């Protein structure tokens, strides 16, 4: 008999940083962290490579086009939450095409640039932690685990 293996949910996040600012969006009507700021992000679809998922989520949420070769993996986080474990892949593009626009107004009520040293106080906690690790050049972290 074959035993089913443990599964973890993969998610992607993209840090757009330019001129000392980071692009963030305020979540709305998603059922998760609504009213808090995050970055363009989402789950990986089955049969979809991680970088493809990152580029797709960016386009779906902001209309920005990012080429796969321009996405740099800058942090990985193994996170624990009440609804399960996730492995979060954080990317920072080296280049992109277009200016951000709110392409999902039913899921986002603000899309703005913020100073990288003054993230909104209502930033999703694990995103804040990942951004701090990115700035400190820490490639891997864990979040939400009881020690």
C-alpha positions as CSV (number, residue, x, y, z in Angstrom):
1,X,0.0,0.0,0.0
2,X,1.3,3.4,-1.0
3,X,1.2,6.0,1.8
4,X,0.1,9.5,0.7
5,X,2.9,12.0,1.2
6,X,2.7,15.2,3.1
7,X,1.8,18.2,0.9
8,X,2.7,21.9,1.4
9,X,1.2,24.9,-0.4
10,X,3.7,26.8,-2.6
11,X,3.1,30.6,-2.9
12,X,5.0,33.4,-4.7
13,X,5.5,37.0,-3.8
14,X,7.2,39.7,-5.8
15,X,9.1,42.7,-4.3
16,X,9.1,45.6,-6.8
17,X,11.7,48.1,-5.5
18,X,12.7,51.3,-7.2
19,X,14.0,54.7,-6.1
20,X,13.9,53.6,-2.4
21,X,10.3,52.5,-2.5
22,X,8.4,49.2,-2.6
23,X,5.1,48.5,-4.4
24,X,2.4,47.3,-2.1
25,X,-1.3,46.5,-2.4
26,X,-4.0,46.5,0.3
27,X,-6.0,43.3,0.4
28,X,-9.8,43.4,0.1
29,X,-12.5,40.7,0.1
30,X,-10.1,37.8,-0.1
31,X,-10.8,36.2,3.3
32,X,-7.1,36.5,4.3
33,X,-5.4,39.5,5.8
34,X,-8.0,41.8,4.3
35,X,-7.2,45.5,5.1
36,X,-3.5,44.8,5.3
37,X,-0.8,45.5,2.8
38,X,1.1,42.9,0.9
39,X,3.0,42.6,-2.4
40,X,1.8,41.0,-5.6
41,X,1.5,37.4,-4.7
42,X,-0.5,34.2,-5.0
43,X,-0.5,30.4,-5.1
44,X,1.2,28.3,-7.6
45,X,-1.2,26.4,-9.9
46,X,-0.6,22.7,-10.4
47,X,1.7,22.0,-13.3
48,X,3.1,25.5,-13.2
49,X,6.7,26.4,-12.6
50,X,7.4,28.8,-9.7
51,X,8.7,31.7,-11.8
52,X,5.8,31.4,-14.2
53,X,3.4,31.7,-11.2
54,X,5.2,34.8,-10.1
55,X,5.0,36.4,-13.5
56,X,1.3,35.4,-13.9
57,X,0.3,36.8,-10.4
58,X,2.1,40.1,-11.2
59,X,0.3,40.5,-14.5
60,X,-3.1,39.5,-13.0
61,X,-2.8,41.9,-10.1
62,X,-0.9,44.9,-11.5
63,X,-0.7,44.5,-15.4
64,X,3.1,44.7,-15.1
65,X,4.9,42.3,-17.4
66,X,8.0,40.5,-16.0
67,X,10.1,38.2,-18.1
68,X,11.0,34.9,-16.4
69,X,14.7,35.6,-16.8
70,X,14.3,38.9,-14.9
71,X,12.9,37.3,-11.8
72,X,15.5,36.7,-9.1
73,X,14.8,34.4,-6.1
74,X,15.8,36.5,-3.1
75,X,14.2,34.7,-0.2
76,X,12.5,31.5,0.7
77,X,10.3,31.2,3.8
78,X,8.7,28.0,5.4
79,X,5.6,29.3,7.2
80,X,3.2,27.7,9.5
81,X,-0.4,29.0,9.9
82,X,-3.6,27.6,11.3
83,X,-4.7,26.5,7.8
84,X,-1.5,24.7,7.0
85,X,2.1,25.0,6.0
86,X,3.4,27.0,3.1
87,X,6.7,27.5,1.3
88,X,6.8,31.1,0.1
89,X,9.1,32.1,-2.7
90,X,10.0,35.8,-2.8
91,X,11.3,37.3,-6.0
92,X,12.7,40.7,-7.0
93,X,12.6,41.5,-10.7
94,X,15.7,43.1,-12.3
95,X,13.5,44.7,-14.9
96,X,9.9,45.0,-15.9
97,X,7.6,46.6,-18.4
98,X,4.7,48.9,-17.6
99,X,3.5,50.9,-14.7
100,X,1.4,49.3,-12.0
101,X,-2.4,49.5,-12.2
102,X,-4.9,47.9,-9.9
103,X,-6.1,45.0,-12.1
104,X,-8.2,43.4,-9.4
105,X,-10.3,46.1,-7.7
106,X,-12.5,43.5,-6.2
107,X,-9.5,42.1,-4.3
108,X,-7.4,45.3,-3.7
109,X,-8.4,48.8,-2.7
110,X,-5.0,50.5,-2.8
111,X,-1.9,50.0,-4.9
112,X,0.9,52.4,-3.8
113,X,4.6,52.8,-3.5
114,X,6.0,53.1,0.1
115,X,9.5,54.0,1.4
116,X,11.4,50.8,2.0
117,X,12.2,51.8,5.5
118,X,8.6,52.8,6.4
119,X,6.3,49.9,5.4
120,X,2.7,50.5,6.4
121,X,2.0,49.5,10.0
122,X,-0.7,47.1,8.7
123,X,1.7,45.1,6.5
124,X,1.0,41.3,6.6
125,X,3.5,40.1,9.3
126,X,5.2,37.4,7.3
127,X,5.6,39.7,4.3
128,X,7.2,42.3,6.6
129,X,9.6,39.6,8.0
130,X,10.5,38.4,4.5
131,X,11.2,42.0,3.4
132,X,13.5,42.6,6.4
133,X,15.3,39.3,5.5
134,X,15.6,40.4,1.9
135,X,17.2,43.7,2.9
136,X,19.6,41.8,5.3
137,X,20.4,39.4,2.5
138,X,19.2,36.4,4.5
139,X,18.2,33.7,1.9
140,X,15.9,31.5,4.1
141,X,13.7,31.9,7.2
142,X,10.9,30.3,9.1
143,X,7.8,32.0,10.3
144,X,4.9,31.1,12.6
145,X,6.4,28.0,14.2
146,X,6.3,27.4,17.9
147,X,9.8,26.9,19.3
